[in-house]
Amino acid sequence: MPAAFSSFVAIGDSFSEGLGDPYPDGDGLRGWADLFAHRAAEFWPDLAYANLAVRGRLFDRIVDEQVVPAIKQSPDLVSFAAGFNDALRPNYNPTRLATRAHEVVRLFKASGAEVILFTCADITSHIPGTKLLRKRFITANDATRRVAKRHDAILVDLWGDDAFADPRLWAEDRLHMNAYGHQRVAANVCTALGVEPDEDWLKPMPQLAKVRREVNGAAWAGKHLAPWVKRRITGKSSGDTVEPKRPKLTQVK
């Protein structure tokens, strides 16, 4: 019988905040963590859930701003996904990040929490120029696997899930997942925790809308790449004015 948890806190960046997957009614972002929490609550009725993730956050800022507030709430399940934004920067130092990741997971484990870690999904097949970064992603994922093994954490291996090669799982900006992508992540997390995924998450996806994929490289670069580069140059982040969407543990249902 899989373990039941009473409280779940997600920390990280846009991946855990749910960017790319707005709620159908337009009221905020959903994402895999919300999907997982609501599905898990069907099996663990007393589950409380908090989400401290903020888009654009680099690894150090995630650790500095989110780890202690998470631990203070005494959750028994924590997801920690960080470092992808760092891998896109020129001063990326995987060894230093891996060392600090060991310490973060050790702290959560010492607090009594089970920890979920993720390898990043492969974006290099659908974003121009990112094949040069593939080695970085592989190195970062290998480090995450070592951290998970050392601390007996739960590893959700998105890099090993070939479904993410399908462009239908990605938002228009090609960097963030859309609703289908977040559902796929939620299904993987459920499976890792021994929770039966929602059957709707595993249904065949509709045919790809031609209008989105016919956007040429120049149009995509102007709409999505250029603003990202401008933020890097000016030292700004997409999350500078964003607060965590669910900072305190509250019961899901």
N, C-alpha and C positions, 0 to 999 in steps of 0.2 A: 504494500500500500504506500503510495507516494506521501512524502511529508506534507503537512498542512502548515501554512504560515498565517500569522495574524496581522502582519504589517509589512508593507513594501514601500521602499523609497527609491526613486530613480534619480541618479545624478549624471551630469554630463553636459552635452552641447545640443545643437539642433536635432541631432539624431534622436535623442531621448525626449526633447521638448515636443517633437512631432511635426517639425516643419515639413511642408509638402502635403500634409494630410489634415485639412481643416474639417471641423465637424460639418455634417451635411446641412445644418441650419445656419452655418456661418458664424457660430458663436465660439470662437477660439480654435485652438489646435487640438487634434486628437492624438494620433501617433500610436506606435506599437505599445508604449507603456500603458496608456489609457486602455487600449484594447485588451491587453493582457490582464490588467487589474480587474476590469469588469468581467472578463471571462473567468478568471480565477475565483472571483467572489461568488460565482455560481457553485463552486465546490467548497470554498472556504467562506462561509456566510459572514463571518465577523471581520473580514479583511478590511484594514485601513490602508490608505494609499496617499503618498505625497510625491511630488515631482519638482525637484529643485533645478532641473536642467535649464540652461539659457543658451540660445543660439550664439554662434561666433566665439564661444569661450575656448581659450587655449588650456592646455593640460594644467599648468600651474595655477591658473585662476580658478579652475574647477575644483582643484584640491583645496586651495586656500579659502574659497567662499562656500563650498558645499559639503565638504566631508564632516566638519565639526557640527554644523546644523543638522546633518543627517544622523550622526551618532547620538546627539542629544535627545533625539526622538525615540531612541532605543528600538529601531526596527529589527525584525528577525530575518528580513530579506532585503538586500540592496543590489541594485544594478549600477555598475560603474563602467561607463563608456567614454573614453577621453583619449586625445592624442591625434585624431585624424586631422584636425585643423592645423596642428603643429607640423604634420608631415607635408603640408602644402607650403611651408615657410622655408626660406633659404638657410636659416640657422638651426634647422631641426637637429636635435641630439638624441637619438634613440636610446643610447646607453643610459643617459641621465634620466630620461622618462621612465625607462624600465625599472631602474633602481627605485624611483619614487613610487611607482605602481606597486612594487613589492611591499613598501611601507604602508601604503593606503589599504591594501587588501589585508595586511597583517592587523592593522588597527580595527578594521571592520570585524574581522574574525575574532579578535580579542574582546570586542564588545558583545559577541554572541550572535552576530548576524551571518547568515549565509550570503555568499556573494556571487553575482552573475557577471561574467566578463564576456566581451564580444571581440571577435576579429572583424575587421571592416570588410564590407562587400567590395567586389572589384568594379571600380568605375572606369577602368582604363580602356574598355572596349567602346565606350560611347561618349567620352569627352576628349576633344582634340588636344594633343600635346601631353596627355597624362601618362602615356606609356613610359615616359622618361622617369615617372615617379613610381612605377610598378615595383622596383627594387625596394624603395622605402616602405611601401605598404607590406610587402612580404616580410621585411625585417621587423616591422612593428607587430605584425601578426604573430610571428615566431616568438617574439618577446612576450606577448600576451599569453600564448600557449604555455610558456615556461612559468609565468606567474601563476596561471591557473593550476598547473600541475603541482607546483611547490606548495601552494596553500590549499589544495583540494577544493578549489572554487569550481563553480558551474561554468562551462565554456559553451557559448553559442557561436558556432563557427560559420559566420556568414560568407567568409571567403570561400569556404568549401561547398557552398550552396550554388550550384550552377544556374538556378532559376534567376539569379540577379544579373545574368548576362542578357536577360530579356528587357528591352527598352520600355516595355509596358509597365514595369515596376518603378519607373523613375519619373520625377516631375519634369516640367519643361526646362528647368535650369540644368538638368542632367546630373546635378550634384546631390540633390536630396531625393529621397524616395517619395512616391505618391501614395495614395490610399492602398493600392495593391501591394506596394513594397512594404509598407508598415504592417499590413495584414500578414504578409509572409514572415516578417520578423516576429510578430506576435505568435504565429503558429510555431515557429522554431523555439521560442521561449517556453511556450506551453509544453511542447514535447520534452524539452530539457527538464522541466519541473514535474513531469508526470501528470499534466493536466490535458484533457482532451481538447484540441483546438476547435474553434467554431467551424462547422462544416462549410459555411459560406466563404471562409478565407481560402479554402482549397478548391473552390469551383473554378472551371476554366475562365480565363479572362476574355473580355470582348476583343474583337480585332482592333489593332492599333489605329487610332485616328490619323489619317494621312496628313492632315493639316499641321499637326504638331511636328511630325518627323520630317516634313518637307522644309522646315525652317533651315535655311542654309547656314553655313558656318559663320559668315559675316554677320547675319542677323542675330544669331545666338550670341556671338561675341559682344555685339553692341548692347544687347539687352541684359546679359547676365555676367559675362566675363569682365567687361569694362568697369561696371560698378564695383565688382570685387577687387580689381586691381587698384581702383581709386581709393578704396578703404584701406588697402595695405599701405599705399603711399602716404596717406594722411594720418595713419595710425588710428583709424576709427574701426569700430566693429559693428556688425548688424545688430548685436545685442546690447549696445551701450545704454539704451533707454528701456530695456526689457527686464521685467521682474519675473521670478519663478511663477509659473501658472498655478501651482498647488503647493505652497510652501510648508503646510502643516499636514500631519497625518489626520485624515478624516475618513470615516467609514464609506466604503464604496456604495453600499446599498443599505 
